Amino acid sequence: MLDSTEKKRILVVEDEPLISNLCIRVLSNEGLEVSVAIDGQAAEEMLDKNKYDLCLIDFRIPAVGGKELFQYISEKYPELGDGVIFTSGDVIGGDTQNFIKETGRLFLPKPFSPEELRGIIREAYQLIGNTYKV
């Protein structure tokens, strides 16, 4: 659970209902406020209206892809850039691997377990200097 009375917020950008529902269930139970965007365009609109601590972004999302969304975040909300975690169910190719390496972002391959999700969220909060306990 979170060790602060302030509610932490995460934006999950995921078009697969099974995955987004898992994220909502697991992360809400950990005390996080979870919002879901089903595509990159919706995510941009949500980012413009709300403040988030972390973003869990699927590489292959409709409208605006994961890489493009990360570039949008980096330009418009640079303070959030370190709080981006990428996920994908596809075998990631060289371009994507290079992108992850160059950006230094965390990556969570799908399918993932609730324990793996909690672990990477904890790791991301440590990277941005926030406390998060499971």
Secondary structure, 3 states (H helix, E strand, C coil): CCCCCCCCEEEEECCCHHHHHHHHHHHHHCCCEEEEECCHHHHHHHHHHCCCCEEEEECCCCCCCHHHHHHHHHHHCHHHHHHEEEEECCCCCHHHHHHHHHHCCEEEECCCCHHHHHHHHHHHHHHCCCCCCC
